[in-house]
Amino acid sequence: MRLLIKGGRVIDPASGTDAKLDLMIEDSRIAKIGRELAEAGAHVIHAEGKLVVPGLIDMHVHLREPGQESKETFATGTRAAAMGGITTVACMANTSPVVDSRAGIKLIHYLREKEGVVSVYPIATVTKGLEGNEITEFGELKEVGAVALSDDGKPIMNADTLRRAFEYARMFDLPIISHCEDLNLSADGAMNEGKISTMLGLAGIPAASEDTMVARDLLLAEFTRGCLHVAHLSTATSVDLVRRAKERGVHVTCEATPHHFTLTEEAVLGYNTNAKMNPPLRTSEDVEAVKQGLADGTIDCIVSDHAPHTHYEKEQEFNFAPFGIIGLETLVPLVMSQIVKPGLLSLPQAIEKLTTNPARVLGIDKGTLVTGGDADVTIIDPELELTYTREAVVSKSHNSPFFGWTMRGWPVATVVAGRMVMQDRKLLV
């Protein structure tokens, strides 16, 4: 099959490309990039006025399968990714059972081949059973395809365990993705500790719960010369801690989510469980600090932290509802409307945080448009304005705080390994 994407603004931060070009795809590879390429029997996609970028990479996604199929499956989750313009996801390991063995990684590969429509890379646990005590067999896990290690959802409270994990992971060049939360400080908290939590009578999670663990993990990474990736930064102090660590030469990268640079703790007013997440939504000062971290390069990647939950789970009273929201389908328009449009990042800078940088962190050969490379392509219409509705959701779950938001800049086509899986905002698979 030959596919010609014609006349779009091709932005590839990895190669420094930003020009009006054509893209010829043959089978699963990019055959040619240039101007006025001959159509020669190819299926033509007219992309005039649109952005043609490397297939987007979301390195923090919960697909829930195996074991939590009522929330999401590989079939529904990867299709939600395709609708969101995402061609590659890295799935977290806190499933049931957790992904802490060769068999778990092999099951991820099997589910991807059987049900998935985008590329899926498995992240394995740091510790067996997510219990924070005994580290897993990193070498075996990498051998069968793990691209990173994370106990996401549960912090590793034992500092010695994390130290040994950093030392062991260095042998296999695997990053450790850290969920930074001091459980003794967060305790039974349900939202950010502050004025709003006091007004609502809810137990709070102080910013110090994140800050102290970010500081500890940075010090351990520096001590062991390990490779640390800090997940979902949410506080001003944490952003500054990472900034200072980078200046010292610590091998650290980090990520932020759209909800943490878009919403504040005020979204919880009315006991809105779709605004309950971990780390929790913080103050306006924290939101501005996250934005500044994106702007100055402290924050390397933008991720969805897609965390689907069923309707009945989120309909419980606030204290009992689970943490997390869906985010695959709104990742692009939130970045375009909240980060690019206000001028915090240029288009190439924003695309870099969704392609080149996550590919580099995970060590995968993705996130760029080069002749001979994988034909993973996302086409975005920067002027397309849509209102996000519950009816439009592809994910199996609907726990989003963004319903009713009108946003500009949506993906309109997704190509995975040369196969068009979404076109004109309609799934083809």
SVG drawing of the C-alpha trace seen along z (x, -y; Angstrom):
<svg xmlns="http://www.w3.org/2000/svg" viewBox="-23 -34 50 51">
<polyline fill="none" stroke="black" stroke-width="0.4" points="0.0,0.0 1.2,-3.5 0.0,-6.5 0.9,-10.1 0.3,-12.8 0.5,-16.0 1.0,-19.6 1.1,-19.6 3.4,-21.5 5.8,-18.8 7.3,-19.3 9.9,-16.8 11.9,-18.2 14.4,-15.3 15.6,-16.4 14.8,-20.1 12.3,-19.9 9.6,-22.5 8.4,-23.0 5.6,-22.4 6.4,-19.0 4.9,-15.8 5.3,-12.4 5.3,-9.1 4.6,-5.9 5.1,-2.5 3.9,0.5 5.1,-0.3 7.9,-2.6 8.5,-6.2 9.7,-6.0 10.3,-9.6 10.0,-13.1 10.1,-16.1 8.2,-18.7 5.7,-18.0 6.1,-14.2 4.5,-12.3 1.2,-10.6 2.0,-7.6 -1.0,-5.5 -0.8,-6.3 -3.8,-7.0 -3.6,-10.7 -4.3,-12.5 -4.5,-16.3 -3.0,-17.9 -2.9,-21.6 -3.3,-23.8 -2.6,-20.9 0.3,-19.8 2.1,-16.5 4.1,-15.3 5.8,-12.1 3.3,-9.7 2.7,-10.9 4.0,-8.9 2.2,-8.7 4.6,-7.1 2.2,-7.0 -1.0,-5.0 -3.1,-2.6 -4.7,-0.1 -6.1,1.9 -5.9,5.3 -5.4,7.9 -7.8,8.1 -9.6,4.8 -11.4,5.1 -14.5,3.4 -12.5,0.1 -10.5,0.5 -9.1,3.2 -6.4,3.2 -9.1,3.0 -10.8,-0.1 -7.7,-1.8 -5.6,-1.6 -8.5,-2.8 -8.9,-5.8 -5.2,-6.4 -5.7,-6.3 -8.6,-8.8 -6.2,-11.0 -3.5,-11.0 -1.3,-8.7 0.5,-6.0 2.6,-4.6 1.7,-4.0 3.7,-2.7 1.4,-0.8 1.9,-0.8 2.3,2.4 -0.3,2.0 -2.8,4.5 -4.3,7.7 -2.0,9.6 0.8,7.0 3.4,7.1 6.4,8.3 7.5,11.4 8.4,12.6 4.9,14.1 3.4,10.7 5.4,9.0 4.6,11.7 0.9,11.3 1.1,7.6 2.7,8.5 -0.1,11.0 -2.9,8.6 -1.3,5.9 -1.1,8.3 -4.6,9.7 -6.6,6.5 -4.4,3.4 -4.3,0.9 -1.3,-1.2 2.1,-0.2 2.3,0.8 5.5,1.0 5.3,2.6 6.6,1.1 7.4,3.7 7.3,3.3 10.3,2.3 9.3,4.6 7.5,8.0 3.8,7.6 4.2,3.8 5.0,4.5 8.1,2.3 10.4,4.9 12.0,7.4 13.1,6.1 12.2,7.9 14.5,9.6 15.3,6.5 17.4,8.3 14.8,10.9 12.1,8.2 14.2,6.2 15.0,9.3 11.3,9.8 10.6,6.2 10.2,4.0 11.3,0.4 11.2,-1.0 10.4,0.0 7.8,-1.6 5.6,-0.8 3.4,-3.6 0.3,-3.9 2.5,-2.9 5.6,-4.7 8.7,-2.7 8.8,-3.8 12.0,-1.8 14.9,-4.0 17.3,-1.0 15.1,0.9 15.1,-2.0 18.9,-2.4 19.4,1.2 16.9,0.8 18.8,-2.1 22.1,-0.2 20.6,2.9 18.7,1.0 22.0,-0.8 23.3,2.6 20.5,2.8 20.1,-0.9 16.5,-0.9 14.9,-4.1 13.0,-3.9 9.8,-5.9 9.0,-7.1 5.6,-7.8 6.7,-10.3 4.5,-10.3 5.2,-9.9 2.3,-7.7 2.9,-8.8 2.2,-12.4 -0.6,-11.7 -2.3,-9.1 -6.0,-9.0 -6.0,-12.3 -8.4,-12.7 -7.3,-16.1 -4.8,-18.8 -4.4,-20.1 -5.4,-23.7 -8.3,-26.1 -10.6,-24.1 -10.0,-20.8 -10.9,-22.6 -14.0,-24.1 -15.2,-20.7 -14.2,-18.8 -12.0,-16.5 -8.6,-15.1 -5.8,-16.7 -2.6,-15.6 0.0,-18.2 2.4,-19.3 5.2,-18.1 4.1,-14.5 5.4,-14.8 8.2,-17.2 10.0,-15.1 10.0,-12.0 11.1,-13.9 14.0,-15.2 14.8,-11.7 14.7,-10.1 16.8,-12.7 19.5,-12.3 19.4,-8.5 19.7,-8.8 22.6,-11.2 24.3,-8.8 23.9,-5.7 24.3,-7.4 21.0,-5.8 18.5,-6.9 15.4,-8.5 12.2,-9.6 9.8,-11.5 6.1,-10.9 3.4,-13.5 5.0,-16.5 2.3,-18.7 4.0,-21.1 6.2,-24.2 8.8,-22.8 9.1,-19.5 9.6,-21.3 12.3,-23.4 14.0,-20.4 14.2,-18.7 15.5,-21.9 18.3,-22.2 19.1,-18.5 19.5,-18.8 21.9,-21.7 24.0,-19.4 24.1,-16.8 21.8,-14.3 20.5,-11.8 16.8,-12.8 13.9,-13.4 10.3,-14.1 6.8,-14.6 3.6,-16.6 0.0,-16.0 -2.6,-18.3 -4.7,-18.2 -1.9,-19.5 -1.1,-22.4 -4.8,-23.2 -6.9,-22.6 -6.6,-23.7 -8.0,-22.3 -11.1,-24.4 -12.2,-21.8 -13.1,-19.6 -15.7,-22.1 -19.1,-20.3 -17.3,-17.1 -16.5,-16.4 -14.9,-12.9 -13.8,-13.4 -11.4,-15.9 -10.0,-13.4 -6.5,-12.2 -3.1,-11.4 -1.1,-13.5 -4.1,-15.8 -4.9,-19.0 -2.9,-21.8 -3.0,-25.6 -2.8,-28.2 0.8,-28.9 1.6,-25.2 -0.1,-25.2 2.0,-28.2 5.2,-26.5 4.4,-23.4 3.9,-25.6 7.1,-27.4 8.8,-24.0 7.5,-23.1 8.6,-26.4 12.2,-26.3 12.8,-22.7 12.8,-21.3 9.8,-19.1 10.8,-16.8 7.5,-15.0 3.8,-15.6 1.7,-12.5 -2.0,-11.7 -1.7,-9.4 -4.8,-7.9 -6.5,-6.2 -9.9,-4.9 -12.5,-3.9 -16.1,-2.7 -19.0,-5.0 -20.2,-3.3 -16.7,-3.6 -16.6,-7.4 -20.2,-7.8 -19.2,-6.9 -18.8,-9.6 -15.6,-11.5 -13.5,-9.8 -14.2,-6.3 -14.0,-7.2 -10.7,-6.1 -8.1,-8.5 -7.6,-9.1 -9.1,-10.4 -9.1,-9.4 -6.9,-11.5 -5.8,-9.9 -8.4,-11.6 -7.9,-15.1 -4.1,-15.2 -3.6,-17.1 -6.3,-19.7 -5.4,-20.6 -1.7,-21.0 -2.7,-23.1 -5.2,-25.3 -3.4,-25.6 0.3,-25.6 0.8,-26.4 -2.0,-29.0 -0.8,-31.2 2.7,-31.0 4.3,-29.0 5.8,-26.6 6.2,-26.8 4.7,-24.0 8.0,-22.3 8.7,-22.5 5.4,-21.1 5.7,-18.3 9.1,-17.4 7.6,-16.7 5.1,-14.4 7.5,-12.5 11.3,-12.9 11.7,-13.2 9.5,-10.3 11.2,-8.1 14.6,-9.1 13.5,-8.4 12.2,-4.9 15.0,-4.1 12.7,-3.3 13.2,-3.9 10.2,-6.1 9.2,-9.8 10.8,-11.0 10.0,-11.2 13.0,-9.9 13.3,-8.1 13.3,-4.4 11.8,-4.9 8.5,-3.6 5.5,-5.2 3.9,-6.4 2.3,-9.8 -0.2,-12.1 -2.0,-14.8 -3.4,-17.7 -5.8,-20.5 -4.7,-23.5 -7.9,-25.3 -10.4,-22.6 -12.6,-23.6 -14.7,-20.9 -16.6,-20.5 -15.6,-17.4 -18.7,-15.4 -19.4,-12.1 -21.0,-10.7 -17.7,-11.1 -15.6,-9.1 -13.9,-6.0 -12.4,-4.8 -14.5,-2.3 -14.7,-4.7 -15.9,-8.3 -14.2,-9.8 -13.1,-13.1 -13.4,-16.6 -13.2,-18.1 -16.7,-17.3 -18.3,-20.5 -14.9,-22.2 -14.5,-23.7 -11.0,-23.3 -9.1,-24.1 -6.4,-21.9 -7.5,-18.3 -5.9,-15.3 -7.7,-14.4 -5.7,-11.4 -3.5,-8.7 -1.2,-6.4 0.4,-3.4 3.1,-1.5 1.7,-2.8 -1.9,-1.9 -4.5,-4.6 -6.4,-3.8 -8.2,-7.2 -9.2,-9.7 -11.4,-12.7 -12.1,-12.1 -13.5,-8.6 -11.9,-5.3 -11.2,-3.0 -10.4,0.1"/>
</svg>
